[in-house]
Amino acid sequence: MMQAGAGGLPSVVLRAADGSATATVHQHGATLTSWAVSGAEKEEEEELLFVSPLAVFAPPKAIRGGAPVCWPQFGSLGPLKAQHGFARNMEWTIDEVAGDSCSLVLCSDAVTRAEWPHDFKLTMQVSLLPNGALKQSLRVLNTGDSPFEFTTALHTYFRVSDVSKASVVGLKGLSYFDNAAGSLATDDADAVTFTGEVDRAYIGAPSPLKLVDSGRGAVVMVHKEGFQDAVVWNPWEAKAAGMADLGPEHWRGFVCVEATQARSGAVTLAPGQDWEGRLRLERDTLGES
């Protein structure tokens, strides 16, 4: 169902066939801005994604929160001057809408070629599955006559009761690039916890990863395919204060666990070739996952 979303921007609202979840996808940036689950024991839906109360819903500004699409560049890992590329800043076209799924497309044009001289078609599909699960897929097709490289991510902001009560499990023993320190390191801990800024790009991250929120007894399982890496991020107070669309008061409410294809190497597509990255999110209860 189409409706005016936050900021009056066009969005698609999805409802799971079994009534277990809803989702909202903004046409701007193909940004998933809500994933809310319900159950027999819940009187109301539980929102699992974080969107900053200070988010600016004014294109071409990217939406601060939800699951922005970083493409054709993640961070500064590519030739573009703009961090995270341009896909999250652009108006996508709604391709198909069903009750529990939708797809949006973004194709190269004069605006994108001015930044990045290649022809492409991106397709984002979002589907709600039984028992509150959500699936996202990002497909990249080279529609031009020359090869290109890209890095990418689904930069997902997960809502937590407090970042100090959150942890991410499944990354022990992996090498990561510490963006805050500017150096490589190895994670020897059983879980990533948060006592200050965390900005880690894990190389060759496995699936699934587990985001645990002990404050509300919740677990989100993050299953990924096609994305070789993962980023865990929270800016902490000082850096958040410098972000006008986040501010010093809201950083405690989220942890980013991002499915990425970056530090393991860029994807190269020949003309006519495609690549697909997939993400499946499941909400569990602490002690049951």
N, C-alpha and C positions, 0 to 999 in steps of 0.2 A: 504494500500500500504506500503510495506517495503522499507526502505531507510536507509542510514547512517545518523544518527542524530548528535547532538552536540558532539564533541570529537571523531567523527567517529564511535560511538557506534550504534548498530542496533536499529531501532525504527520503530514504526507503525504510519502512518499518516492516520487519519480518516477525512471524509468529510460528513457533514449532507446531507441527501437526498434532503432537500429543499434549500441547499446552504447557510444556515444561520450561519454555524460555521465549524471550523476545530479543530482537536486535535492531539497531538503527545504523544505517550506513548513509553518510552524507555524500552527496554528489561531488562536492568540493573535495578533491584529493582522493575520492573513493575511500574516505576515512570511516572506519567502523568506530562509532562513538558510544555505543551502548551494547552490552551483553548482560542481560538480567535473567536469572533463573528462579524458578519457583518449585515448590514441592508440597507434599501433603502436610509436612510439619511447619511450613512457612505461611504466615498470614499474608505476606506481601512479597513481591519480587525482591531479590537481592542483586543489586548492581555489582558487577565484577570488574568493570573497567573504570578508570579514572579519567575525567576531563576536568581540567583546571577551572575553578570558578571565575578565573580572570582570562580564560581563553578568548581570543579575538576571532569572531566569526565574520571576517571581512576579507574576502579574496583580494589579492593572492596570498595573504598571510596563512601559513599552515596552522591547523587546529592543534592547540597544545593539549594532547591527551588522546585517548582512544587508541587507534592503531594506524598511525600515518604510514604511507607507503614511501619508503626511501628508494629512489631510482632516478636516473641510471648510476647513481653514486651514493654510497653510504659514507657519512661523515665527510672527510676530505680525501677519501681513497678513490681518486679519479681526477679527471682533467678539469672539472667544473669549478668555478669560483664559489658558487653557492653550496653550502653544506647540505648534504642529503639529497642533492639533485632537485628536480622540478616536479616530479609526479604528484607530490603531496600538496603542491601549490596551485594545481590546475583543475579546471572544471572537466570532469569525465562525462561521458555519455552513458545513460542508462540503456543497457542492451535488452535485458529480460528481467521480468519480475514475476515471481510466483508467491504463494502464500508464505513459504518458509525458505526461499532462496532468491537471490538476485545476482545479476552480473553487470558490470560496468566496463567500459572500454575507453582507452586513451590512445589516440593515433598521432603520429608525427604530423607537424604542420610547420608553417613559416616561423611561428614563435619558438617551437622546440628546436628547429634546425639552426636558429640564430645562436642558441646556447650549445647545441650538441648536433653535429652535422650528419645525422643518421636517420633512416626511416624505420619505423617500428609500429607494432600494435601491442598494447598491454591489455590484458583482461583480468579483472579482479572478480572472483566469485565468492560469495558469502552464503553459507547454508546453515540452517539450524537442524540438528539431528535429535534423535530420541534422547530422553533423560537429560535434557538441558545442554548437550554438547554443541559446540560451534565449530564449523570448518571454514577456513579461508584458503583460497588458492590464487597465486599470482602467476600468470602465463605471459612470457615475453616472446614475441615473434619478430624476427628480422624480415621486414618487408622490402628492404632495399637491395642494392646490387653490390654491396661491399660488406665485409665482416665488421662487427663491432664488439667491444668489451663493455661489461658493466659490473658494478657491485650493487647490492640491494639489501633491504631489510624490511620486515614488518616490525615497526618500532612501538610495540604494545605496552601501554601503561596499565598496570593492574592495580585496582583499588585494594588498599590494606587498612587495617584498623589503626596501625601506627608502624612506621618503618622499623622502629626498634624491636617490634615483635614479629618481623618477617624474616624469612630465610629462604634460600634457594638451594635445593639438593640435587646432586647428580653431576657435579663438576670437579669433584676431588681428583687430583692427579693430573689435571690438564694444564697445559701452558696457556697463558693469557697475556695480552698486551694491556698493561695498566695505563689507560689514557691520562689519568690524573698524575701519575708519576713519570710518564713518558718512557717506560721500560718494560721489558719482558719479565715474567715471573711464573712460578708454578704454584697452583693452589693445593695446599696440603690439608685443608680443613674439610671436615665432613659436610659442612654447609657454609654458604656465603651468608654472613650476617652483616648488620649495618650499624656502625658506631661512628661513621663519618662518611665523606664522599666515597662512593663506589662507582667506577667507570671502567669496567673490565670487558675486553673482547676475547672470548674464549675460542681457541682454535681447534677445529674438529670436535665440536661439542656433540655429545650423544643425544638420543631421544629415548624416553621422555625426560624432561626436567620437571622438578616439583617445586612450586612456590607454596610455602607454608606460612599461614597467618595464625599464629597461636592466640592472638587477641580475640579472634572470633571463631576459632576452631575450624578454619577452612583451609582447603588445599585446592590449588589449580594445577592440573597436569597439562604440560605443554608438550605435545607431540609434533615433531617437525620432520618433513621430508624435502630433499632438494637443497635446503639451507644447511651448509656444512658447519656453520659457526653459531655462536650465541653471544649476546651482550647482556650484561647485568648492570643497571644504572640507577643511581639516585644521586642528585647533585648536592644534597645537604644544604644547610641554611645559607651559607655565604654566597654560593653560586646561584641558588634559587632567588635570592634577593636581587640579583642583577638581571633576572628575567622578568620583564614587565608583565608577561602573561602567565606567570606562576607566583612570584612574590615570596616573601620570607615566611608566610603563614601556611602554605599549602603543601610543602615538600614532604611532610611526614605522611601524607595520605596515599603514596603510591610507590611501587617498585616497577621498573621496566625490566622485562625479560623478553629479549628481542631475538627472533629467528633471523639470522643474517647470513649473507654470502659475501665475505669481504676479506678477512685476514687470511683465509685459506687460498685466496686467489680469485681474480675476476673470472666471470663466465665469458667465453668467446662464442659468438654465434655467427655462422656463415649465412649468406643469403638463403632465406627459406627455412632456416633452422629455428627451433623454439626451445625454450627452457621453462620448467614449471617448478615452483616452490609451494609446498602445502603445509598448513598448520591446522591442528585439531586441538581444541581446548575443552577440558572436562573439569567440572567442579565436583570435588569430593569433600568428605568430612574428615577431619583429623582423626587418625586411628583406623580409618577404613581403607585408605589408599595404599 
